[in-house]
Amino acid sequence: MVVSLSEDSRLGSLRELIADAARNEKNGLLMFSMGVVLVNLGLVVGILGNNAIGYVGGVFAVVLGTVSTFFGFYIAVYYSRRCNNLLEKAAKIER
């Protein structure tokens, strides 16, 4: 038995998915910018650190910031593409 959803319920569920994708995209951009701040902070701490602990902390912050930057960029691009695909599906349903 095949049950099909009405157009209104499909559009409602697509709107929820679009809102989730947009929120996740913003979170990815936030993670990207936090990664950039961590990289800069790590560079400053690594350069100004007068002892080995400061230097190691700076290197750790740079590595963590770099990973966070790449991961945040990937998340932002992924959910941006997903949001565009969902918007295209919604446009097809509304026609």
N, C-alpha and C positions, 0 to 999 in steps of 0.2 A: 504494500500500500504506500503510495507516494503522497506525501503531504507537502503542499507548497505554501509558502508564506505570502501574505498580501504585500503589495508594494509599500504600504505605509510601515509595516513591521520591518521589511528589508531596509528601507531608508532609515528607520530609527536605529537599527543595529549598525548600519554603516556609519551613521553620525556618531555613535558611541565609539566605534573603532577609529574613526578619523580624529576624534577628540583625544583618545588614548595615544594615537601615533603622534599627534602634535605635541602632547605633553612629554612624551618620551624623547622627541626631537629636541625640545627645550632642555631637558635634563642632560642630553648628550652634549649640547652646546655649553651648558654650565660646567660639565665635567672637563670639557676641552679648555675652557678658560681657567678653571682651577689648576689644571695641569700646567698651563703656561706660567701661572703665578708660582707654582711649586718649582718649576725649572729655574725661574729667575731667583727665587729665594735660595735655592740650592747653590746657584752660582755665587751669589753674594756671600753666603755662609762659608762656602768652600774657599773663596778668595780671602775673606777676612778672618777665617778661622786660624788662630795662631798655634793650634795644637792638633794632634792627630784626631782627636774626637770631633772637633769642629770640621776638619777636612772630610772625615768619613761621613759625618752627618750631612754635609753639603753634597757629597757624591750620591748618598742615598736619596736625598730629596730630588736631585736631578734625574736619577733613574726612575723614581716613582712618578715624578712629573711628566717625564717623557712617555711612560707607559699609559698614564692617565690621559695625556693629550691624544695619543693615537687611538686609544679605546673610545674616548669621548667623540672624536671625529668620526670613527666608524659607526657608532650608535646614531649620531646625528644624520649621517648620510643614509643609513639603512632606513630609519623611520621617516626621513624626508621622502625617499622613494616609495615607501609603503603608503604614506599619506597621499602622494600623487596618484598611485594606482587605485586607492579607495575612492578618491575624488572622481576619477574617470569612471569607475563602476557606478557611482551615484549619479553621474551625469547621464549614463546610458539608461539607468532605471527611470529617471525623471522624464526622459523623452517620450 
